Amino acid sequence: MASRYVDRGRKEIASSVRDARDTLKVTLRQRCFYLFCALLVLLMAVPFLEGTPQGRIVFTAMHMSVLIAGIAAVGRSAGGVLIGVLLGVPAAAFMAMGQLSDARELVILSNAFAAAFYFVNVSYLMSYAMRRDVLTMDKLYGAAAAFLMLGVLWGYFYFILMWFHPGALTLGGEPVSRMPPSTMLFFSFVTLTSTGMSDVMPAHPLARMLCVFEMIIGVMFLAVLIARLAGTYPPKEG
């Protein structure tokens, strides 16, 4: 009797291990999974890398990995790859040159190309996730990556705005002309999720309108994604 229970337990463990291995294999085949992971690692690493020149170089290399993962995610068509390369390569090149030479003009150019790259990626990922066919795991990772990219995209918008309008944002009530990337990303995601727990405030009318649009898009994104999920799993008829 005892041996029967032991054999049953072994079979259940072996079955669980096989299921986990199969799930891992499926996950690792998803292009959007790598983009999602690259974005998460980049966001978590920003506070540790932004304070030193060596850290900023590492940050630049990590951002290049996000660009590569983004190009791979949109690489299901030749046009997507071409647009990704035309926007991603200049963004990476200007960022590297700007970090090495400490030239803010090159960094702003990099921000502009990166913002365009993120905008194209978000547009592609959303159209891909909302297609009216089977909702795959890759589409779910694509939607999650698109949400993270929206926060980063608006961070670039705020950086570009502060270049043209120093003091457009205030930190602790004081106008600032430059802001660390971690603080800017914190403000962007707080605004995107409508949390509101930030000591950064928009002072310029353009900054306020950017915040308004980011909050609207954040709410609409979640609403549309939930509707998409609800449409995938309709209620069973009694």
ABEGO torsion letter per residue (X at the ends): XAAAAAAAAAAAAAAAAAAAAAAAAAAAABAAAAAAAAAAAAAAAAAAAAABAAAAAAAAAAAAAAAAAAAAAAAABAAAAAAAAAAAAAAAAAAAAAAAAGBAAAAAAAAAAAAAAAAAAAAAAAAAAABBBBBBAAAAAAAAAAAAAAAAAAAAAAAAAAAABBGABBBGGBBBABBBAAAAAAAAAAAAAGAGBBABBBABAAAAAAAAAAAAAAAAAAAAAAAAAAAABBBBBX
